[in-house]
């Protein structure tokens, strides 16, 4: 085992390849997060081909995210123990195999099972990529490099509907998974060549009780939230599942506090900057996934666009974000992150409120303006906030911190999907006078009423995050003025 004093910054060979290493990390960061959302645009197609209601087919998306959330802390901790780079390499292989299996699955149970395999590989890469970057890049470039990782995380998470629409229209839904296979093989070959051996490992054991408790908590929580949409949250089984989640989480925290080698380093949350940045990231992903799950249905069913055309319209979000995010990340190294995150959130609030005012006859140009603004705001927020999160963490806990960051992001996605569909179906049911769990043919006003409520809720979530970030900005500037 190498000592903690040894660093990648001292190795000239590794430093020459550091940007190539970042490309490998970003390829899998993009693909693994993309696959959390790319299925959304194919949901209407899967509903027709498999002859199942929206609420059931939704498990293709949520099952993937649930599996990631269940094991991501475990793989972050394992990365600190056996090596973050070794864990990342294994994750690349598992994810690529899972992608191949997904495209070969033509029944819902098989597709969900293949998505779980894919999710295990994705969680291995997600949990360790940010820690690898923080280890390899010198402090003068770390903000920019972490910002780029954060950019690809957000880009992958939100680009799914747009890229998926183009792929589904031109090749079929299977290819939204198969497209990962050649890219994955290329990234694996490149990764084996350029990724260095692990230097930093921590002498620690696996926290088996904590890992099991956390997995049970995630499954009980998400099953309760997602099945509650179909059965109603007053159903005794749903109440039991959510109660089990709360109890399991409390027991998990008690076990972690008493464990000498905990799965989750609770000391990370004693840093208020880390905790607030993590919470704001969670809120933003909840808000973004409200948009992500609703927008494809609005574009295809209300504006009568083909999946191909809808994909191009939704592409405005990732295009704007990929332009703005690197600029925002680089600028944050010069002026700090707080102001940029606050400004980005304000832009997102305005965009979400604009989306809440759309209707069946809205001009496509206006829809595009609000989608582009949402991408600009996300780009301004994401990279600086990601740098804030990882810059406060000691080297020996980078894997754990990276996995917490990825966990919060994926939990935000699931909560966003659940919140959006719950609000949508409840409002639609209220307007229709009977229980609705899908689109009602010939009644577009039902969907629009639900959509308006969803986007008003998501704009409120962004506003809460903006208020918290504004408070952080005010506190930071006040502290600096007092110390001057």
C-alpha positions, 0 to 999 in steps of 0.5 A: 500500500502506498503512503498518503504522502505519495501524490499523482501531482508528483508523477510527471507522466500522469500529469501529462495524461491528466486531461485524457484521463478526464475524458475517460471519466467524463465518457462514463459519467455522461453515459451512466447519468444519461441512462437515468433519463434517456428512457423517459422519451421512450416511455410513450413508445414502450407503453404502446409496444408492451401494452402497459400503463405509464405507471408500470413502464416508469419502473424502467427508469426508477428501477435503474435509479433505485438500484444506483441509490441502494449501492452507491455508498457501498461502492464509494466506501469500497473505492476508498478501501481497494482503490477508486481507479480499480473500482471505476474500471470494473464499473465500466465493464459491468455497465457496458454488459448491462447496456447490451442486455437491456437492448436484448430484453423484450419483456418488462421484468427482463428489461428491469433486471438488465437495468439493475445490472447496468445500474450496479456498473454505473454506481461503481463509476459514479461513486469514484469519478469525482474522487479520482479527479480530486486526487489527480488534478493539482489544486490550481486546476481542480475547480475546472476539472471538477466543474467539467465532471459536474457538467457531464453529470448534469448534461447526461442527466438532462440530455436523455429525452433529447438524444433518446428522441432522435435515437428512438425515431431513427433506430428503435428503442433498443438502440438507446441502450446499444449505443453505449456498447461501442462507446463503452468498449472504446472507453474501457480500452482507453481507460486501461491504457491511461488510468494509473494504479491506485495510490491512496487506499484506506485500511478499513473493513466493509460496513455490512450492517450499514450497507444492508440497512441503507439498501433496505431503506432505499428500496422501502422508500422508493417502493412506497413513493412509486407504488403510492401513485398507483395504489394511493398513499392511504393504502396500508401497504404504502404506509407500511413501506414508508414507515419501514423506510423511516425506521430503517433510516433511523436505525442506520444513522444509529449504527453509523454513529457507533461504527468504527468503520462506517459506510457513511462518514457523518462527519462530512455533514458537520461542514455547513458549506458541504451540507448546504451545497449538497442539499441545494444540488438535491433540490435542483435535481428534483426540480430538473426531473420534474421537467424531465419526466413531463416535457416529453409528454407535453411535446409529443402529446400536446404539441403533437411533435414526433419523438424526433422533433421533440428530441430536437426541441428538448436538446436546447437544454443540454446545448445551452448547459454545455456551453454555459457550464464550463464558462461558469466553472472557470469563472468560479475559480476567479470570482468564487462559486456563491454568486454564480450558483445564486444567479443560476438558480434565479434564472431557473426559477423564471424558466420553470415559472414560464413553463407553468404558463404553457398550453396546448397552442403555445408557440414552439419558439416560446417553449424553446426559450423557456427550455433554453433558459432552464439549461443556462440556469442549470449550467451556471449553478452546476459546476460551481456547486460541484466544486464547492462540494468536493473542495471541502473534503480530505483525501481519505474521504474523497470516495465517500464524498463523491458517492454522497454527491452522486447519491443525492443526485440520484435520489433527487432524480427519483424524488423529482419523478415521483413528485411530478407524476404524483402531482400530475395524476392527482390534479388530473384525477381531481379534474376528471372526477375519477382516478387517473394514472395515465394520459386520457385520450381526448382530454388534453386539458386534464394533462395541462392542468397537472403539468401547470401544477408540476411546474409551479411546484418545481419553480417553488423548489428552485426558489427555496434553493435560491433563498438558501444559496442567497443566504450562503452568499450573504454569510460568506461576504459578511464573514469576509468583510468582518475578517478584513 
